[in-house]
């Protein structure tokens, strides 16, 4: 399971990184807002830990971009212990607000508790609501059938659910899944969606499903999920 850590204290960031690696997590560390914005995504995070006071900005201002780009929980880890800062962080939508210094064992317990808390089923916009996601295990099921998605495919489905029923533009989905801005030419996200659609088609064909899931291209708007009920269409 992958974690993003945005922390400008190099010594603390290294300690947290080494500790979490020993616990079986993988982790990307960013020491500033610029570091985060310039990075090229390798793994999609299951959780983000963000400092509030950063050398070129602050975590409160960065929170909106983080929540726009990722569907995972975000927690603040900071030396700011005022009630006002605590309240502001939680009101923004953070899952927790942790005060430094914090024992690694307590941080781990908080991380595990938050990941368990976020492990909820999220129905897509459908009367049958057949699509559920397990965010902790990064698993998706449709009418009880495991979709066997890789990391980027899971992120595509999760982000489309988050924005359903509105379509998501190619530019936004590209940034979310690929991790960099769309340049107008790169077809990486289109190829991923094409492969995902083929995978879903084969999967439901093998199961002889009457209710199937697809990703629909909406002209000039982007992509959205499409649930097809063959029985209802007869």
C-alpha positions in Angstrom: 0.0 0.0 0.0 1.4 3.4 -1.0 1.6 6.6 1.0 2.5 10.2 0.1 4.4 12.1 2.8 4.7 15.9 2.3 7.1 17.1 5.0 9.9 19.7 4.9 11.7 18.4 8.0 14.2 16.1 6.2 15.2 14.2 9.3 11.6 13.6 10.4 10.6 12.6 6.8 13.4 10.1 6.7 12.5 8.6 10.0 8.8 8.2 9.0 9.8 6.8 5.6 12.1 4.1 7.1 9.5 3.2 9.7 6.7 2.8 7.3 8.8 0.9 4.9 9.5 -1.6 7.7 5.7 -1.9 8.2 5.3 -3.0 4.6 4.2 0.4 3.0 5.8 2.0 0.0 6.2 5.8 0.3 7.0 8.9 -1.8 8.4 11.8 0.1 8.1 15.5 -1.0 9.8 18.2 0.9 7.9 21.2 -0.5 4.8 22.1 -2.4 6.9 22.5 -5.5 8.3 19.0 -5.1 4.8 17.6 -5.0 3.6 19.6 -8.0 6.6 18.7 -10.1 6.6 14.9 -9.4 5.6 12.2 -11.8 3.4 9.7 -10.2 4.7 6.1 -10.0 2.1 4.7 -7.6 -1.3 5.9 -6.6 -1.5 6.7 -2.9 -3.9 5.0 -0.4 -3.3 7.8 2.0 -1.5 11.2 2.1 0.2 12.7 5.1 0.8 16.4 4.7 2.6 19.0 6.9 0.9 22.4 7.3 3.9 24.7 7.3 6.0 24.1 4.2 8.8 26.3 2.9 6.9 27.5 -0.2 3.3 27.3 0.9 1.1 25.5 3.4 -0.8 22.3 3.6 -4.1 24.0 4.0 -3.7 25.7 0.6 -2.4 22.4 -1.0 -5.3 20.4 0.4 -7.8 21.3 -2.4 -5.4 20.1 -5.1 -4.6 16.9 -3.2 -8.3 16.1 -2.8 -9.0 17.0 -6.4 -6.3 14.7 -7.7 -6.7 11.8 -5.3 -9.6 9.9 -3.8 -7.7 8.7 -0.7 -7.8 10.0 2.9 -5.6 13.0 3.7 -4.2 13.7 7.2 -2.3 16.7 8.5 0.9 16.1 10.6 2.1 19.5 12.0 3.6 21.4 14.9 0.7 23.8 14.9 -1.3 22.8 17.9 -3.8 25.7 18.1 -7.5 24.9 18.3 -8.1 27.2 15.3 -5.6 25.3 13.1 -7.0 22.0 14.2 -10.6 23.0 13.4 -9.5 24.5 10.0 -7.8 21.3 9.0 -10.8 19.1 9.9 -13.3 21.5 8.3 -11.3 21.3 5.0 -12.0 17.6 5.0 -8.9 16.0 6.5 -9.5 12.6 8.2 -7.3 13.6 11.1 -5.0 16.4 12.5 -1.9 15.0 14.2 0.5 17.1 16.4 4.3 16.7 16.3 6.2 15.2 17.9 4.3 11.9 17.4 5.6 8.4 18.3 5.9 6.3 15.1 3.8 3.5 16.7 1.0 6.0 17.3 1.3 7.3 13.7 1.0 3.7 12.4 -2.0 3.1 14.6 -3.7 6.2 13.2 -2.8 5.3 9.6 -4.3 1.8 10.0 -7.4 3.1 11.7 -8.0 5.7 8.9 -7.4 3.1 6.2 -10.0 0.8 7.9 -12.4 3.7 8.2 -12.1 4.5 4.5 -12.6 0.9 3.6 -16.3 1.5 2.5 -18.4 0.5 -0.4 -19.2 3.3 -2.8 -22.2 2.7 -5.1 -22.2 4.3 -8.5 -25.2 6.3 -9.6 -27.5 3.4 -10.5 -30.8 2.1 -9.3 -29.3 -1.3 -8.8 -26.1 0.1 -7.3 -24.1 -3.0 -8.3 -20.6 -1.4 -8.1 -18.6 -1.5 -4.9 -15.0 -0.5 -4.1 -12.7 -1.6 -1.3 -10.3 1.3 -1.1 -8.0 -0.4 1.4 -7.4 -3.5 -0.7 -7.8 -1.6 -3.9 -10.5 -4.0 -5.1 -13.6 -3.5 -7.2 -16.7 -5.7 -7.6 -19.6 -5.4 -10.0 -22.7 -7.5 -9.1 -20.3 -9.5 -6.8 -17.9 -10.2 -9.6 -14.3 -9.2 -8.9 -13.0 -6.9 -11.6 -9.3 -7.7 -11.0 -8.1 -4.1 -11.7 -4.5 -2.9 -11.6 -3.7 0.3 -9.7 -4.4 2.8 -12.5 -7.6 1.0 -13.6 -8.8 1.1 -10.0 -8.1 4.8 -9.9 -10.0 5.4 -13.1 -13.1 3.7 -11.8 -12.8 5.3 -8.4 -12.5 8.8 -9.8 -15.4 8.3 -12.2 -17.5 7.1 -9.3 -16.5 10.2 -7.3 -17.7 12.5 -10.0 -20.7 10.5 -11.2 -23.0 11.2 -12.9 -21.0 14.1 -14.4 -18.4 13.1 -17.1 -14.7 13.7 -16.3 -12.7 15.5 -18.9 -9.6 13.8 -20.5 -7.4 16.5 -19.0 -8.6 16.0 -15.4 -8.5 12.2 -15.7 -5.1 12.3 -17.2 -3.7 14.4 -14.3 -5.4 12.1 -11.8 -4.2 8.8 -13.2 -1.0 9.6 -15.1 0.2 12.3 -12.6 1.2 15.1 -15.0 -0.6 17.7 -17.0 -2.2 16.8 -20.3 -0.3 18.3 -23.2 -3.0 17.8 -25.8 -1.2 15.0 -27.6 -0.4 12.2 -25.1 -2.8 9.3 -25.5 -1.8 7.5 -22.3 -5.1 7.8 -20.6 -7.1 6.9 -23.8 -5.0 3.7 -24.1 -5.6 2.8 -20.4 -9.3 3.3 -20.8 -9.3 1.3 -24.1 -7.6 -1.6 -22.4 -9.9 -1.4 -19.4 -13.0 -1.5 -21.6 -11.7 -4.6 -23.4 -11.0 -6.2 -20.0 -14.5 -5.5 -18.8 -16.1 -6.7 -22.0 -14.2 -10.1 -21.8 -14.9 -10.4 -18.1 -18.7 -10.0 -18.4 -18.8 -12.1 -21.6 -17.2 -15.0 -19.7 -19.7 -14.6 -16.8 -22.6 -14.2 -19.3 -23.8 -11.2 -17.2 -27.0 -9.4 -18.2 -25.9 -6.3 -16.3 -22.5 -5.0 -17.4 -20.2 -2.1 -16.7 -18.6 0.1 -19.4 -16.8 3.4 -19.7 -18.6 5.8 -22.1 -17.0 8.6 -24.1 -19.2 11.7 -23.9 -18.5 14.0 -26.9 -16.6 17.2 -25.9 -17.0 16.3 -22.2 -14.9 13.3 -21.4 -15.7 9.9 -19.8 -18.3 8.5 -17.5 -19.4 5.1 -16.2 -22.1 3.3 -18.1 -24.2 0.5 -16.6 -26.0 -1.6 -19.2 -28.9 -3.8 -18.3 -29.5 -6.1 -21.3 -32.8 -7.4 -19.8 -34.2 -3.9 -19.4 -33.3 -3.0 -23.0 -35.2 -5.9 -24.5 
